[in-house]
Amino acid sequence: MTTYEQALKIAEILDKKIAQDIKVIEITDVTILADYMVIATGRSSTQVKALADEVEFRMDELGVSVNHIEGHRSNSWILLDYVDIIVNVFNEEARDFYDLERLWQDGREIDISEVLK
């Protein structure tokens, strides 16, 4: 599975758990940190944790293990680092505050409509 396919799969997993406003941004030409940034919003701290847990569980099933997790005890933002893909799951307030879409605006937003239900 390519990194691109993994990023789409993560978006699909988040969508199945009813994440809000899912974005996949290709940042290959912008930074050496990763190839893709996946951003999603949960409606509550419980959902933020459930979304991150589901991504970790489902990707692990596919043989793709998370390299590092930040904010797992947080109720507003959890980051899953898959080396080439960084997944950010926020509550609405934290997403508005950090505004990662603006930060990565030089990246290319990927059309994920075909993987969303």
C-alpha positions in Angstrom: 0.0 0.0 0.0 1.5 3.3 -1.0 1.6 6.3 1.3 -1.1 8.0 -0.8 -3.3 4.9 -0.4 -2.6 4.9 3.3 -3.7 8.5 3.6 -6.9 7.8 1.8 -7.5 4.8 4.0 -7.1 6.9 7.1 -9.6 9.4 5.7 -12.0 6.5 5.1 -11.5 5.1 8.6 -12.2 8.6 10.1 -15.3 9.0 8.0 -16.7 5.6 9.1 -16.4 6.8 12.7 -18.3 10.0 11.7 -15.4 12.4 11.9 -16.2 15.9 10.7 -14.4 18.0 8.1 -11.8 15.5 7.0 -8.9 16.9 5.0 -5.9 15.2 3.4 -3.2 17.6 2.3 -0.1 16.5 0.4 2.9 18.4 1.9 5.7 16.6 0.0 6.9 19.8 -1.7 6.5 21.9 1.4 8.4 20.1 4.1 10.5 17.0 4.8 8.4 16.2 7.9 5.9 14.0 6.0 4.2 13.4 2.7 0.6 13.9 3.9 -1.2 15.7 6.7 -4.7 14.2 7.6 -6.9 16.5 9.7 -10.2 15.7 11.2 -12.6 16.9 13.9 -14.4 15.1 16.6 -17.5 16.5 18.3 -16.4 15.7 21.8 -13.3 14.7 23.7 -14.6 11.1 23.8 -15.0 11.1 20.0 -11.5 12.6 19.5 -10.0 9.7 21.4 -12.2 7.1 19.7 -11.3 8.4 16.2 -7.6 8.3 17.0 -7.9 4.8 18.6 -9.8 3.5 15.5 -7.2 4.8 13.1 -4.4 3.2 15.1 -6.3 -0.1 15.4 -7.4 -0.3 11.7 -4.0 0.7 10.3 -2.3 -1.8 12.6 -4.6 -4.5 11.1 -3.2 -3.5 7.7 0.3 -3.9 9.0 1.0 -0.1 9.3 2.0 0.7 12.8 2.0 4.2 14.3 5.5 5.5 15.0 4.5 8.0 17.7 1.4 9.4 19.4 1.1 12.8 21.1 -1.8 14.1 23.2 -3.4 10.8 24.0 -4.3 12.2 27.4 -5.5 15.4 25.9 -9.2 16.0 25.4 -8.7 18.4 22.4 -6.0 17.1 20.0 -4.3 13.8 19.3 -1.5 13.4 16.8 -0.6 10.1 15.2 2.8 10.0 13.5 3.0 7.4 10.7 6.4 8.9 9.6 5.2 9.8 6.1 1.6 10.6 7.3 0.7 12.8 10.2 -2.9 12.4 11.5 -4.3 15.2 13.6 -7.7 14.7 15.3 -9.0 17.8 17.0 -12.1 18.9 18.9 -13.7 21.9 17.1 -12.2 24.6 19.3 -8.6 23.3 19.0 -8.9 22.9 15.3 -10.0 26.5 14.9 -7.2 27.7 17.2 -4.4 25.8 15.5 -5.8 26.3 12.0 -3.5 23.7 10.3 -5.1 24.2 6.9 -3.7 27.8 6.9 -0.4 26.6 8.1 -0.2 24.0 5.3 -1.9 26.1 2.7 1.1 25.7 0.3 0.3 22.0 0.2 -2.1 20.4 -2.2 -5.5 19.3 -0.8 -6.4 15.9 -2.1 -9.9 15.2 -3.3 -11.2 12.4 -0.9 -14.8 12.5 -2.0 -14.5 9.0 -3.5 -13.6 7.5 -0.1 -16.2 9.3 2.0 -19.7 7.9 2.4 
